[in-house]
Amino acid sequence: MKGRTDPMEAEHFTALAAIWDQQAEAMDAAMGAHSAAARLALAARPGERIVDLGCGPGLSAVALGAETGADGWVAAVDISAEMTEAAGRRLAAAGVHGAAVTADAGTADLVDVAGRGAPFDGVHSRFGLMFFPDPGAAFANIRRALRPGGRLAASVWQHLNDNPWLELTTATATQILGVDRPPLSAPNTPGPFSMADRDADERLLARAGFVDVVIKPVNSPFIFAGDGYAAAERVLSAGPLGAAFAGAEESRRRDVVSGVVAALERHRGPAGLEVPAASWLITAQRP
């Protein structure tokens, strides 16, 4: 069906859901300014109804719940049931008024499955909108979940070569593991860098029916805290090489982590390895 999230990406996130759950807070901190950019831009208010698409293990949904309060509603939506289970657990522990829902944001009637029949005031997504085979249909579907005047705020990654935190880490690890480099998506193909082209993103949202589309760069380090070893292991475990890294012998995994830290050493700073990272902050509105 058009708009449906790429099944390979869904399988990837399902397989790594436990790691994302266990490492959620540390990964959130590592993303630095990229982590909160979309939430701050959305500026959810008390009583509003917000849907968090590609919610992962739920940290952003919990933060949104703190902003919308007891009179609001936060729906945490992800294609992976394992991710929504983790998100639901965090929402419940934080006392957030809302729900965690397993659904495909590209095709599901989000008002029906996540909104209890009422449209949303806002759509939030932190690196969760880059995996649609038919992004035009998917974004039109997302627009329909908003009330007139409702707003969208989302973060997506810029080009791979502007993100050495992943490019250099992956290139180094594949050499030491002796595996083929996994495909890291180009613009216009499903994957983490499918929305790297700002002009194409503007056209995509306009065709989907959004107005007042603004796309701003966020350039801030991805932080491998401390000596960088634990952070490098997290990125390797949760990223595109997760399966290959997990399947390697322990001694090989140690070699990979050491190799990655050495490759990133030139970015050493006060907080650890402060590796350049670049994302786009997208804001738009339903007319």
C-alpha positions in Angstrom: 0.0 0.0 0.0 1.3 3.5 -0.8 2.9 5.3 2.0 3.6 2.3 4.0 6.9 2.3 6.0 9.6 0.3 4.3 9.4 -3.3 5.8 13.1 -3.7 6.0 13.3 -0.6 8.2 10.5 -1.8 10.3 12.3 -5.1 10.8 15.5 -3.3 11.7 13.9 -1.2 14.4 11.9 -4.2 15.8 15.2 -6.2 16.1 17.0 -3.4 17.9 14.1 -2.2 20.0 15.5 -3.7 23.3 18.7 -1.9 22.8 17.0 1.4 22.1 14.9 0.9 25.2 17.9 0.1 27.4 20.0 2.9 26.1 17.2 5.5 25.5 18.4 8.1 28.0 22.0 7.9 27.0 21.2 8.1 23.3 18.9 11.1 24.0 21.8 12.9 25.7 24.2 12.0 23.0 22.1 13.7 20.3 22.4 17.0 22.1 20.5 19.8 20.5 19.2 17.5 17.8 17.2 15.6 20.5 14.9 18.5 21.6 14.9 20.7 18.5 11.5 19.6 17.1 9.8 19.5 20.5 10.9 23.0 21.3 9.8 24.2 17.9 6.4 22.6 18.3 5.9 24.4 21.7 3.0 22.2 22.9 0.7 23.9 25.3 -1.4 22.6 28.2 -4.6 20.9 26.9 -3.3 20.2 23.4 -3.5 16.9 21.6 -0.2 15.8 20.1 0.9 12.7 18.1 4.5 11.7 18.3 5.4 9.7 15.2 8.2 7.2 15.2 8.2 7.6 19.0 10.8 4.9 19.7 11.0 4.0 23.4 9.0 7.1 24.4 11.3 9.7 25.8 10.0 12.5 23.5 6.4 11.5 24.2 7.0 11.7 27.9 8.5 15.2 27.5 5.5 16.3 25.3 3.2 14.9 28.0 4.8 17.2 30.6 3.9 20.1 28.3 0.3 19.2 27.5 -0.6 18.2 31.1 -3.5 16.4 32.5 -6.0 18.0 30.1 -3.9 17.2 27.0 -3.4 14.0 25.1 -0.2 12.5 23.7 -0.3 9.6 21.3 3.0 7.8 20.9 3.0 6.0 17.5 5.6 3.6 16.1 5.7 0.8 13.5 7.4 -1.5 16.0 5.2 -3.1 18.7 8.3 -3.5 20.8 9.0 0.2 20.7 5.4 1.1 21.6 5.5 -1.3 24.5 8.5 0.6 25.9 6.9 3.9 25.1 3.7 2.9 26.8 5.6 1.8 29.9 7.3 5.2 30.1 4.1 7.1 29.5 2.4 5.2 32.4 5.3 5.7 34.8 5.2 9.4 34.1 1.5 9.7 34.4 1.0 11.1 30.9 -2.5 11.3 29.6 -2.3 9.5 26.3 -1.5 6.1 24.7 1.1 4.2 22.8 -0.1 2.8 19.5 1.5 0.4 17.0 0.6 1.7 13.6 2.1 2.7 10.3 2.0 6.5 10.2 2.1 6.5 6.4 -1.2 4.7 6.0 -3.1 4.4 9.3 -6.0 6.7 10.1 -4.2 8.3 12.9 -7.3 10.2 14.2 -9.0 6.8 14.6 -6.3 4.6 15.9 -4.4 7.2 18.0 -6.7 10.2 18.5 -9.9 8.6 19.8 -11.7 10.1 16.9 -10.5 13.7 17.3 -7.8 15.4 15.2 -4.5 16.6 16.7 -3.2 20.1 17.4 0.3 19.0 16.6 2.5 16.4 15.0 5.9 15.8 16.4 8.6 13.5 15.1 12.3 13.1 16.0 14.0 11.3 13.2 10.9 9.2 12.5 9.7 10.4 9.1 12.4 9.2 6.8 11.3 5.7 6.1 8.3 5.9 3.7 8.6 4.3 0.3 5.9 6.8 -0.9 6.6 9.9 1.2 4.1 12.0 -0.7 1.2 9.8 0.3 2.5 9.4 3.8 2.8 13.1 4.4 -0.7 13.7 3.0 -1.9 11.1 5.4 -0.1 12.8 8.3 -1.6 16.2 7.3 -5.1 14.7 7.5 -4.5 13.9 11.2 -4.2 17.6 12.1 -7.0 20.0 12.7 -7.1 23.1 10.5 -4.3 25.3 11.7 -2.6 22.3 13.3 1.2 22.3 13.1 4.0 19.9 12.4 7.6 20.0 13.8 10.1 17.3 12.9 13.8 16.6 12.8 15.5 14.7 10.0 19.1 14.1 9.2 21.0 16.1 6.6 23.4 14.4 4.2 25.5 11.5 5.4 28.7 13.3 4.7 27.6 16.1 7.0 27.2 13.4 9.8 30.6 11.9 10.5 29.3 10.6 13.8 27.6 7.8 11.7 29.6 7.9 8.5 33.0 7.5 10.0 31.8 5.1 12.7 30.2 2.8 10.1 33.1 3.0 7.7 35.6 2.1 10.5 33.5 -0.7 11.9 32.8 -2.4 8.6 36.6 -2.7 7.9 37.3 -4.3 11.3 34.3 -6.6 11.2 35.1 -7.6 7.6 31.5 -7.1 6.4 30.0 -5.1 3.5 29.0 -1.6 4.4 25.3 -1.5 4.9 23.3 0.7 2.5 22.8 4.1 4.0 20.0 5.8 2.1 20.5 8.6 -0.4 17.9 11.3 -0.7 14.5 10.1 -2.0 15.0 6.5 -0.9 13.7 5.2 2.4 16.2 5.4 5.3 17.8 7.8 7.7 19.0 10.2 5.0 16.0 10.2 2.7 15.1 13.7 3.6 18.6 15.2 3.4 17.7 17.5 0.5 16.1 20.7 1.9 14.6 21.8 -1.4 13.0 18.4 -2.0 11.6 18.5 1.5 10.0 21.8 0.9 8.4 20.5 -2.3 7.3 17.3 -0.6 5.4 19.1 2.2 3.9 21.6 -0.1 2.5 18.9 -2.4 1.2 17.1 0.7 -0.9 20.2 1.5 1.2 21.9 4.2 1.8 25.6 4.3 4.2 27.9 6.0 7.0 25.3 5.5 10.2 26.4 7.2 13.4 24.3 7.2 16.3 25.3 9.3 19.7 23.7 9.9 20.7 22.4 13.3 24.4 21.9 13.5 25.5 20.6 16.9 27.8 17.8 18.0 26.8 14.2 18.5 28.5 13.5 21.9 30.3 10.3 22.7 30.6 11.1 26.4 33.6 10.5 28.6 36.3 8.3 27.0 33.9 7.5 24.2 33.9 3.7 24.5 30.5 3.1 26.0 29.0 5.7 23.6 30.6 4.1 20.6 29.3 0.7 21.6 25.8 2.2 21.9 25.9 3.7 18.4 27.2 0.5 16.9 24.6 -1.7 18.7 21.7 0.5 17.8 22.7 1.6 14.3 22.8 0.1 10.8 25.5 -2.4 11.8 23.7 -3.5 14.9 23.1 -7.1 13.8 26.6 -7.6 12.5 28.1 -6.1 15.6 26.0 -8.1 18.0 26.9 -11.3 16.1 30.7 -10.8 16.3 32.9 -12.4 18.9 33.5 -10.4 22.0 37.2 -9.8 21.2 36.2 -8.5 17.7 33.6 -6.2 19.2 36.2 -4.7 21.5 38.5 -4.1 18.5 35.6 -2.4 16.7 34.9 -0.1 19.6 38.6 0.8 20.0 38.9 1.4 16.3 35.9 3.7 16.2 37.1 5.7 19.2 40.6 6.1 17.6 39.0 7.3 14.3 37.0 9.9 16.2 39.8 11.0 18.5 40.4 14.2 16.6 37.0 15.4 17.8 38.0 15.2 21.4 36.5 18.0 23.5 35.5 18.9 27.0 32.4 16.7 27.0 34.1 13.7 25.3 34.2 13.0 21.6 32.1 15.9 20.1 31.6 14.7 16.6 29.9 17.0 14.0 26.2 16.2 13.3 23.7 18.0 11.1 19.9 17.8 10.9 17.0 19.8 9.5 14.3 21.2 11.7 11.1 21.2 9.7 8.0 23.2 10.8 4.8 23.5 8.8 1.1 24.0 9.2 -2.2 22.5 8.0 -4.2 25.3 6.4 
